[in-house]
Amino acid sequence: QVQLVESGGGLVQPGGSLRLSCAASGDIFSIYSMGWYRQAPGKQRELVAAITSGGSTNYADSVKGRFTISRENAKNTVYLQMNSLKPEDTAVYYCNADVTAETGPRVNSWGQGTQVVVSA
């Protein structure tokens, strides 16, 4: 099986920074892409940023210029550097991976989520 574990969430003041990490483990054959989604209470889950195995990135318009997604392939880890945080960034952030396990099937895997609260 493939597991995703997020870390790095917490409470931060507006204008501050946080870095989220997501480590994939298990019988991984290949990871095609990884990304970050977020969901605020009562709202639909939305894509924040994604990165492919080739390094191509995609960002939500609301975070362009403030967030940066990166990847360490040797560690099967993806990061989300969040700068100039705003109260509207408050949400539970989920790691996602498009991954093929050694058993064969290509699946979409999700982490447990990490809370980010931006408040004075």
RAQUIGI-V598030 format. One record per backbone hydrogen bond with DSSP energy under -1.0 kcal/mol. NH is the residue of the N-H (numbers start at 1). CO is the residue of the C=O. Records with the same first field share a line. If there is no record, write none. Layout:
BEGIN
NH=CO ; CO
END
This chain:
BEGIN
3=25
5=23
7=21
12=117
15=85
16=13
18=82
20=80
21=7
22=78
23=5
24=76
25=3
27=1
28=26
29=100
30=100
32=98
33=98
34=51
35=96
36=49
37=94
38=46
39=92
43=40
46=38
48=36
49=36
50=58
51=34
52=56
53=32
55=52
58=50
60=48
63=60
66=63
67=63
68=81
70=79
72=77
77=72
78=22
79=70
80=20
81=68
82=18
83=66
85=16
89=86
90=87
91=116
92=39
93=114
94=37
96=35
97=109
98=33
99=107
100=30
101=105
102=27
104=101
107=99
109=97
111=95
114=93
116=91
117=10
119=12
END
